[in-house]
Amino acid sequence: MPQARALLQQCLHARLQVRPAEGDAESQWVEVQRGLLSEAENGKHVSILDLPGNVLIIPQATLGGRVKGRNMQYHSNSGKEEGLELYSQFVTLCEKELAANSKCAEAGVVVEHDTYGNRQVLKLDTNGPYTHLIEF
């Protein structure tokens, strides 16, 4: 049984709502341009470390779900505190790896993310599904 799952999605542009509109305050969004496992100009798929590109990290507790009948169950998910700690560590690791890559640092690669535990509204533009599930 996998200890963790990550879903990687290529994007041309993505926006993630990190705070919904409340009263007079407008909603707040983070956004990235070309991202993870994207296509270079020659059509070859490359890492953002080679593009460079941007990263948008979205916590996904639902990746731990299992089908039971017609419903999904999430009994094997991490608890909220453990999930928050793992998510925070993952965000920090991604930021450090990109900062350590001279090509990414020179190009001003952006790492955006949401707060763990929030409901997200995601808007995504892609030129192909290129979705990859990684279990480790």
CNS distance restraints for C-alpha pairs under 8 A (distance, minus, plus):
assign (resid   2 and name CA) (resid 135 and name CA) 5.72 0.50 0.50
assign (resid   2 and name CA) (resid 136 and name CA) 5.39 0.50 0.50
assign (resid   3 and name CA) (resid 135 and name CA) 7.36 0.50 0.50
assign (resid   3 and name CA) (resid 136 and name CA) 5.76 0.50 0.50
assign (resid   4 and name CA) (resid 135 and name CA) 5.77 0.50 0.50
assign (resid   4 and name CA) (resid 136 and name CA) 5.42 0.50 0.50
assign (resid   5 and name CA) (resid  63 and name CA) 6.65 0.50 0.50
assign (resid   5 and name CA) (resid  64 and name CA) 7.52 0.50 0.50
assign (resid   5 and name CA) (resid 133 and name CA) 6.96 0.50 0.50
assign (resid   5 and name CA) (resid 134 and name CA) 5.60 0.50 0.50
assign (resid   5 and name CA) (resid 135 and name CA) 4.47 0.50 0.50
assign (resid   5 and name CA) (resid 136 and name CA) 6.43 0.50 0.50
assign (resid   6 and name CA) (resid  63 and name CA) 7.83 0.50 0.50
assign (resid   6 and name CA) (resid 133 and name CA) 5.89 0.50 0.50
assign (resid   6 and name CA) (resid 134 and name CA) 5.18 0.50 0.50
assign (resid   6 and name CA) (resid 135 and name CA) 6.52 0.50 0.50
assign (resid   7 and name CA) (resid 131 and name CA) 6.94 0.50 0.50
assign (resid   7 and name CA) (resid 132 and name CA) 5.68 0.50 0.50
assign (resid   7 and name CA) (resid 133 and name CA) 4.56 0.50 0.50
assign (resid   7 and name CA) (resid 134 and name CA) 6.23 0.50 0.50
assign (resid   8 and name CA) (resid  36 and name CA) 6.91 0.50 0.50
assign (resid   8 and name CA) (resid  37 and name CA) 7.65 0.50 0.50
assign (resid   8 and name CA) (resid 131 and name CA) 5.67 0.50 0.50
assign (resid   8 and name CA) (resid 132 and name CA) 5.04 0.50 0.50
assign (resid   8 and name CA) (resid 133 and name CA) 6.37 0.50 0.50
assign (resid   8 and name CA) (resid 134 and name CA) 7.68 0.50 0.50
assign (resid   9 and name CA) (resid  36 and name CA) 6.47 0.50 0.50
assign (resid   9 and name CA) (resid  37 and name CA) 7.26 0.50 0.50
assign (resid   9 and name CA) (resid 129 and name CA) 7.32 0.50 0.50
assign (resid   9 and name CA) (resid 130 and name CA) 6.12 0.50 0.50
assign (resid   9 and name CA) (resid 131 and name CA) 4.63 0.50 0.50
assign (resid   9 and name CA) (resid 132 and name CA) 6.54 0.50 0.50
assign (resid  10 and name CA) (resid  34 and name CA) 7.77 0.50 0.50
assign (resid  10 and name CA) (resid  35 and name CA) 5.81 0.50 0.50
assign (resid  10 and name CA) (resid  36 and name CA) 5.19 0.50 0.50
assign (resid  10 and name CA) (resid  37 and name CA) 5.42 0.50 0.50
assign (resid  10 and name CA) (resid  38 and name CA) 5.29 0.50 0.50
assign (resid  10 and name CA) (resid 126 and name CA) 6.45 0.50 0.50
assign (resid  10 and name CA) (resid 128 and name CA) 7.65 0.50 0.50
assign (resid  10 and name CA) (resid 129 and name CA) 7.14 0.50 0.50
assign (resid  10 and name CA) (resid 130 and name CA) 5.80 0.50 0.50
assign (resid  10 and name CA) (resid 131 and name CA) 6.68 0.50 0.50
assign (resid  11 and name CA) (resid  33 and name CA) 7.37 0.50 0.50
assign (resid  11 and name CA) (resid  34 and name CA) 5.54 0.50 0.50
assign (resid  11 and name CA) (resid  35 and name CA) 5.17 0.50 0.50
assign (resid  11 and name CA) (resid  36 and name CA) 6.91 0.50 0.50
assign (resid  11 and name CA) (resid  38 and name CA) 6.76 0.50 0.50
assign (resid  11 and name CA) (resid 124 and name CA) 6.71 0.50 0.50
assign (resid  11 and name CA) (resid 125 and name CA) 5.79 0.50 0.50
assign (resid  11 and name CA) (resid 126 and name CA) 4.52 0.50 0.50
assign (resid  11 and name CA) (resid 127 and name CA) 7.25 0.50 0.50
assign (resid  12 and name CA) (resid  33 and name CA) 5.63 0.50 0.50
assign (resid  12 and name CA) (resid  34 and name CA) 4.21 0.50 0.50
assign (resid  12 and name CA) (resid  35 and name CA) 6.41 0.50 0.50
assign (resid  12 and name CA) (resid  38 and name CA) 7.84 0.50 0.50
assign (resid  12 and name CA) (resid 124 and name CA) 7.81 0.50 0.50
assign (resid  12 and name CA) (resid 125 and name CA) 5.51 0.50 0.50
assign (resid  12 and name CA) (resid 126 and name CA) 5.15 0.50 0.50
assign (resid  12 and name CA) (resid 127 and name CA) 7.01 0.50 0.50
assign (resid  13 and name CA) (resid  31 and name CA) 7.37 0.50 0.50
assign (resid  13 and name CA) (resid  32 and name CA) 5.74 0.50 0.50
assign (resid  13 and name CA) (resid  33 and name CA) 4.27 0.50 0.50
assign (resid  13 and name CA) (resid  34 and name CA) 5.63 0.50 0.50
assign (resid  13 and name CA) (resid  35 and name CA) 7.46 0.50 0.50
assign (resid  13 and name CA) (resid 124 and name CA) 6.07 0.50 0.50
assign (resid  13 and name CA) (resid 125 and name CA) 5.19 0.50 0.50
assign (resid  13 and name CA) (resid 126 and name CA) 7.08 0.50 0.50
assign (resid  14 and name CA) (resid  31 and name CA) 5.54 0.50 0.50
assign (resid  14 and name CA) (resid  32 and name CA) 5.47 0.50 0.50
assign (resid  14 and name CA) (resid  33 and name CA) 6.48 0.50 0.50
assign (resid  14 and name CA) (resid  56 and name CA) 7.70 0.50 0.50
assign (resid  14 and name CA) (resid 122 and name CA) 7.21 0.50 0.50
assign (resid  14 and name CA) (resid 123 and name CA) 5.57 0.50 0.50
assign (resid  14 and name CA) (resid 124 and name CA) 4.39 0.50 0.50
assign (resid  14 and name CA) (resid 125 and name CA) 6.12 0.50 0.50
assign (resid  15 and name CA) (resid  29 and name CA) 6.38 0.50 0.50
assign (resid  15 and name CA) (resid  30 and name CA) 5.74 0.50 0.50
assign (resid  15 and name CA) (resid  31 and name CA) 4.26 0.50 0.50
assign (resid  15 and name CA) (resid  32 and name CA) 6.67 0.50 0.50
assign (resid  15 and name CA) (resid 122 and name CA) 5.82 0.50 0.50
assign (resid  15 and name CA) (resid 123 and name CA) 5.08 0.50 0.50
assign (resid  15 and name CA) (resid 124 and name CA) 6.51 0.50 0.50
assign (resid  16 and name CA) (resid  29 and name CA) 5.39 0.50 0.50
assign (resid  16 and name CA) (resid  30 and name CA) 5.40 0.50 0.50
assign (resid  16 and name CA) (resid  31 and name CA) 6.22 0.50 0.50
assign (resid  16 and name CA) (resid 114 and name CA) 7.60 0.50 0.50
assign (resid  16 and name CA) (resid 120 and name CA) 6.66 0.50 0.50
assign (resid  16 and name CA) (resid 121 and name CA) 5.73 0.50 0.50
assign (resid  16 and name CA) (resid 122 and name CA) 4.62 0.50 0.50
assign (resid  16 and name CA) (resid 123 and name CA) 6.42 0.50 0.50
assign (resid  17 and name CA) (resid  27 and name CA) 7.01 0.50 0.50
assign (resid  17 and name CA) (resid  28 and name CA) 5.80 0.50 0.50
assign (resid  17 and name CA) (resid  29 and name CA) 4.26 0.50 0.50
assign (resid  17 and name CA) (resid  30 and name CA) 6.53 0.50 0.50
assign (resid  17 and name CA) (resid 120 and name CA) 5.96 0.50 0.50
assign (resid  17 and name CA) (resid 121 and name CA) 5.14 0.50 0.50
assign (resid  17 and name CA) (resid 122 and name CA) 6.51 0.50 0.50
assign (resid  18 and name CA) (resid  27 and name CA) 7.71 0.50 0.50
assign (resid  18 and name CA) (resid  28 and name CA) 5.69 0.50 0.50
assign (resid  18 and name CA) (resid  29 and name CA) 5.42 0.50 0.50
assign (resid  18 and name CA) (resid  30 and name CA) 6.91 0.50 0.50
assign (resid  18 and name CA) (resid 114 and name CA) 5.63 0.50 0.50
assign (resid  18 and name CA) (resid 115 and name CA) 7.16 0.50 0.50
assign (resid  18 and name CA) (resid 118 and name CA) 7.69 0.50 0.50
assign (resid  18 and name CA) (resid 120 and name CA) 6.69 0.50 0.50
assign (resid  18 and name CA) (resid 121 and name CA) 7.83 0.50 0.50
assign (resid  19 and name CA) (resid  27 and name CA) 5.42 0.50 0.50
assign (resid  19 and name CA) (resid  28 and name CA) 5.00 0.50 0.50
assign (resid  19 and name CA) (resid  29 and name CA) 7.01 0.50 0.50
assign (resid  20 and name CA) (resid  26 and name CA) 7.26 0.50 0.50
assign (resid  20 and name CA) (resid  27 and name CA) 4.44 0.50 0.50
assign (resid  20 and name CA) (resid  28 and name CA) 6.56 0.50 0.50
assign (resid  21 and name CA) (resid  25 and name CA) 5.61 0.50 0.50
assign (resid  21 and name CA) (resid  26 and name CA) 4.53 0.50 0.50
assign (resid  21 and name CA) (resid  27 and name CA) 3.96 0.50 0.50
assign (resid  21 and name CA) (resid  28 and name CA) 7.45 0.50 0.50
assign (resid  22 and name CA) (resid  26 and name CA) 6.68 0.50 0.50
assign (resid  22 and name CA) (resid  27 and name CA) 7.32 0.50 0.50
assign (resid  30 and name CA) (resid 112 and name CA) 6.49 0.50 0.50
assign (resid  30 and name CA) (resid 113 and name CA) 7.50 0.50 0.50
assign (resid  31 and name CA) (resid  56 and name CA) 7.44 0.50 0.50
assign (resid  31 and name CA) (resid 112 and name CA) 7.08 0.50 0.50
assign (resid  32 and name CA) (resid  54 and name CA) 5.90 0.50 0.50
assign (resid  32 and name CA) (resid  55 and name CA) 6.85 0.50 0.50
assign (resid  32 and name CA) (resid  56 and name CA) 6.54 0.50 0.50
assign (resid  32 and name CA) (resid 110 and name CA) 7.04 0.50 0.50
assign (resid  32 and name CA) (resid 111 and name CA) 8.00 0.50 0.50
assign (resid  32 and name CA) (resid 112 and name CA) 7.30 0.50 0.50
assign (resid  33 and name CA) (resid  53 and name CA) 7.29 0.50 0.50
assign (resid  33 and name CA) (resid  54 and name CA) 6.26 0.50 0.50
assign (resid  34 and name CA) (resid  38 and name CA) 6.75 0.50 0.50
assign (resid  34 and name CA) (resid  53 and name CA) 5.41 0.50 0.50
assign (resid  34 and name CA) (resid  54 and name CA) 6.04 0.50 0.50
assign (resid  35 and name CA) (resid  48 and name CA) 6.47 0.50 0.50
assign (resid  35 and name CA) (resid  53 and name CA) 4.83 0.50 0.50
assign (resid  35 and name CA) (resid  54 and name CA) 4.62 0.50 0.50
assign (resid  35 and name CA) (resid  55 and name CA) 5.69 0.50 0.50
assign (resid  35 and name CA) (resid  56 and name CA) 7.75 0.50 0.50
assign (resid  36 and name CA) (resid  47 and name CA) 6.29 0.50 0.50
assign (resid  36 and name CA) (resid  48 and name CA) 5.37 0.50 0.50
assign (resid  36 and name CA) (resid  53 and name CA) 6.65 0.50 0.50
assign (resid  36 and name CA) (resid  54 and name CA) 6.71 0.50 0.50
assign (resid  36 and name CA) (resid  55 and name CA) 6.21 0.50 0.50
assign (resid  37 and name CA) (resid  45 and name CA) 5.95 0.50 0.50
assign (resid  37 and name CA) (resid  46 and name CA) 5.38 0.50 0.50
assign (resid  37 and name CA) (resid  47 and name CA) 4.87 0.50 0.50
assign (resid  37 and name CA) (resid  48 and name CA) 6.25 0.50 0.50
assign (resid  38 and name CA) (resid  45 and name CA) 5.60 0.50 0.50
assign (resid  38 and name CA) (resid  46 and name CA) 5.90 0.50 0.50
assign (resid  38 and name CA) (resid  47 and name CA) 6.76 0.50 0.50
assign (resid  38 and name CA) (resid  48 and name CA) 7.01 0.50 0.50
assign (resid  38 and name CA) (resid  51 and name CA) 7.78 0.50 0.50
assign (resid  38 and name CA) (resid  53 and name CA) 7.67 0.50 0.50
assign (resid  39 and name CA) (resid  43 and name CA) 5.30 0.50 0.50
assign (resid  39 and name CA) (resid  44 and name CA) 5.47 0.50 0.50
assign (resid  39 and name CA) (resid  45 and name CA) 4.52 0.50 0.50
assign (resid  39 and name CA) (resid  46 and name CA) 6.17 0.50 0.50
assign (resid  40 and name CA) (resid  44 and name CA) 5.62 0.50 0.50
assign (resid  40 and name CA) (resid  45 and name CA) 6.34 0.50 0.50
assign (resid  40 and name CA) (resid  46 and name CA) 6.64 0.50 0.50
assign (resid  40 and name CA) (resid  51 and name CA) 6.62 0.50 0.50
assign (resid  46 and name CA) (resid  50 and name CA) 6.20 0.50 0.50
assign (resid  46 and name CA) (resid  51 and name CA) 6.66 0.50 0.50
assign (resid  47 and name CA) (resid  51 and name CA) 6.46 0.50 0.50
assign (resid  47 and name CA) (resid  52 and name CA) 7.58 0.50 0.50
assign (resid  48 and name CA) (resid  52 and name CA) 4.64 0.50 0.50
assign (resid  48 and name CA) (resid  53 and name CA) 4.60 0.50 0.50
assign (resid  48 and name CA) (resid  54 and name CA) 6.72 0.50 0.50
assign (resid  48 and name CA) (resid  55 and name CA) 8.00 0.50 0.50
assign (resid  49 and name CA) (resid  53 and name CA) 7.19 0.50 0.50
assign (resid  49 and name CA) (resid  98 and name CA) 7.16 0.50 0.50
assign (resid  49 and name CA) (resid 101 and name CA) 7.03 0.50 0.50
assign (resid  49 and name CA) (resid 103 and name CA) 7.24 0.50 0.50
assign (resid  49 and name CA) (resid 104 and name CA) 6.34 0.50 0.50
assign (resid  50 and name CA) (resid 103 and name CA) 7.61 0.50 0.50
assign (resid  52 and name CA) (resid 103 and name CA) 6.93 0.50 0.50
assign (resid  52 and name CA) (resid 104 and name CA) 5.68 0.50 0.50
assign (resid  52 and name CA) (resid 107 and name CA) 6.96 0.50 0.50
assign (resid  52 and name CA) (resid 109 and name CA) 6.78 0.50 0.50
assign (resid  53 and name CA) (resid 104 and name CA) 7.74 0.50 0.50
assign (resid  53 and name CA) (resid 109 and name CA) 6.07 0.50 0.50
assign (resid  53 and name CA) (resid 110 and name CA) 7.74 0.50 0.50
assign (resid  54 and name CA) (resid 109 and name CA) 5.35 0.50 0.50
assign (resid  54 and name CA) (resid 110 and name CA) 4.98 0.50 0.50
assign (resid  54 and name CA) (resid 111 and name CA) 6.07 0.50 0.50
assign (resid  55 and name CA) (resid 109 and name CA) 7.91 0.50 0.50
assign (resid  55 and name CA) (resid 110 and name CA) 6.25 0.50 0.50
assign (resid  55 and name CA) (resid 111 and name CA) 4.73 0.50 0.50
assign (resid  55 and name CA) (resid 112 and name CA) 6.22 0.50 0.50
assign (resid  56 and name CA) (resid 111 and name CA) 5.90 0.50 0.50
assign (resid  56 and name CA) (resid 112 and name CA) 4.78 0.50 0.50
assign (resid  56 and name CA) (resid 113 and name CA) 5.54 0.50 0.50
assign (resid  57 and name CA) (resid  91 and name CA) 7.23 0.50 0.50
assign (resid  57 and name CA) (resid 111 and name CA) 7.49 0.50 0.50
assign (resid  57 and name CA) (resid 112 and name CA) 6.20 0.50 0.50
assign (resid  57 and name CA) (resid 113 and name CA) 4.60 0.50 0.50
assign (resid  57 and name CA) (resid 114 and name CA) 6.97 0.50 0.50
assign (resid  58 and name CA) (resid 113 and name CA) 5.93 0.50 0.50
assign (resid  58 and name CA) (resid 114 and name CA) 6.03 0.50 0.50
assign (resid  59 and name CA) (resid  87 and name CA) 6.89 0.50 0.50
assign (resid  59 and name CA) (resid 114 and name CA) 7.25 0.50 0.50
assign (resid  59 and name CA) (resid 115 and name CA) 7.88 0.50 0.50
assign (resid  59 and name CA) (resid 116 and name CA) 5.95 0.50 0.50
assign (resid  59 and name CA) (resid 117 and name CA) 7.55 0.50 0.50
assign (resid  61 and name CA) (resid  65 and name CA) 7.90 0.50 0.50
assign (resid  61 and name CA) (resid  77 and name CA) 6.96 0.50 0.50
assign (resid  62 and name CA) (resid  74 and name CA) 7.25 0.50 0.50
assign (resid  64 and name CA) (resid  74 and name CA) 6.21 0.50 0.50
assign (resid  64 and name CA) (resid  76 and name CA) 6.67 0.50 0.50
assign (resid  64 and name CA) (resid  77 and name CA) 5.44 0.50 0.50
assign (resid  65 and name CA) (resid  72 and name CA) 5.97 0.50 0.50
assign (resid  65 and name CA) (resid  73 and name CA) 5.37 0.50 0.50
assign (resid  65 and name CA) (resid  74 and name CA) 4.52 0.50 0.50
assign (resid  65 and name CA) (resid  75 and name CA) 7.56 0.50 0.50
assign (resid  65 and name CA) (resid  76 and name CA) 7.44 0.50 0.50
assign (resid  65 and name CA) (resid  77 and name CA) 7.32 0.50 0.50
assign (resid  66 and name CA) (resid  72 and name CA) 5.46 0.50 0.50
assign (resid  66 and name CA) (resid  73 and name CA) 5.31 0.50 0.50
assign (resid  66 and name CA) (resid  74 and name CA) 6.49 0.50 0.50
assign (resid  67 and name CA) (resid  71 and name CA) 5.86 0.50 0.50
assign (resid  67 and name CA) (resid  72 and name CA) 4.64 0.50 0.50
assign (resid  67 and name CA) (resid  73 and name CA) 6.34 0.50 0.50
assign (resid  68 and name CA) (resid  72 and name CA) 5.88 0.50 0.50
assign (resid  68 and name CA) (resid  73 and name CA) 6.66 0.50 0.50
assign (resid  78 and name CA) (resid  82 and name CA) 6.00 0.50 0.50
assign (resid  78 and name CA) (resid  83 and name CA) 5.47 0.50 0.50
assign (resid  79 and name CA) (resid  83 and name CA) 5.85 0.50 0.50
assign (resid  80 and name CA) (resid  84 and name CA) 6.04 0.50 0.50
assign (resid  80 and name CA) (resid 117 and name CA) 7.70 0.50 0.50
assign (resid  81 and name CA) (resid  85 and name CA) 6.28 0.50 0.50
assign (resid  82 and name CA) (resid  86 and name CA) 6.15 0.50 0.50
assign (resid  83 and name CA) (resid  87 and name CA) 5.97 0.50 0.50
assign (resid  83 and name CA) (resid 116 and name CA) 7.97 0.50 0.50
assign (resid  84 and name CA) (resid  88 and name CA) 6.02 0.50 0.50
assign (resid  84 and name CA) (resid 116 and name CA) 5.88 0.50 0.50
assign (resid  84 and name CA) (resid 117 and name CA) 7.71 0.50 0.50
assign (resid  85 and name CA) (resid  89 and name CA) 6.18 0.50 0.50
assign (resid  86 and name CA) (resid  90 and name CA) 6.17 0.50 0.50
assign (resid  87 and name CA) (resid  91 and name CA) 6.24 0.50 0.50
assign (resid  87 and name CA) (resid 116 and name CA) 7.07 0.50 0.50
assign (resid  88 and name CA) (resid  92 and name CA) 6.20 0.50 0.50
assign (resid  89 and name CA) (resid  93 and name CA) 6.07 0.50 0.50
assign (resid  90 and name CA) (resid  94 and name CA) 6.20 0.50 0.50
assign (resid  91 and name CA) (resid  95 and name CA) 6.22 0.50 0.50
assign (resid  91 and name CA) (resid 113 and name CA) 7.59 0.50 0.50
assign (resid  92 and name CA) (resid  96 and name CA) 6.15 0.50 0.50
assign (resid  93 and name CA) (resid  97 and name CA) 6.13 0.50 0.50
assign (resid  94 and name CA) (resid  98 and name CA) 6.21 0.50 0.50
assign (resid  94 and name CA) (resid 111 and name CA) 7.73 0.50 0.50
assign (resid  95 and name CA) (resid  99 and name CA) 6.06 0.50 0.50
assign (resid  95 and name CA) (resid 111 and name CA) 6.44 0.50 0.50
assign (resid  96 and name CA) (resid 100 and name CA) 6.06 0.50 0.50
assign (resid  97 and name CA) (resid 101 and name CA) 6.48 0.50 0.50
assign (resid  98 and name CA) (resid 104 and name CA) 5.98 0.50 0.50
assign (resid  98 and name CA) (resid 105 and name CA) 6.98 0.50 0.50
assign (resid  98 and name CA) (resid 109 and name CA) 7.35 0.50 0.50
assign (resid  99 and name CA) (resid 104 and name CA) 6.77 0.50 0.50
assign (resid  99 and name CA) (resid 105 and name CA) 5.51 0.50 0.50
assign (resid 100 and name CA) (resid 105 and name CA) 7.28 0.50 0.50
assign (resid 101 and name CA) (resid 105 and name CA) 6.15 0.50 0.50
assign (resid 102 and name CA) (resid 106 and name CA) 6.03 0.50 0.50
assign (resid 103 and name CA) (resid 107 and name CA) 6.21 0.50 0.50
assign (resid 104 and name CA) (resid 108 and name CA) 6.04 0.50 0.50
assign (resid 104 and name CA) (resid 109 and name CA) 5.23 0.50 0.50
assign (resid 105 and name CA) (resid 109 and name CA) 6.32 0.50 0.50
assign (resid 114 and name CA) (resid 118 and name CA) 7.53 0.50 0.50
assign (resid 114 and name CA) (resid 120 and name CA) 7.90 0.50 0.50
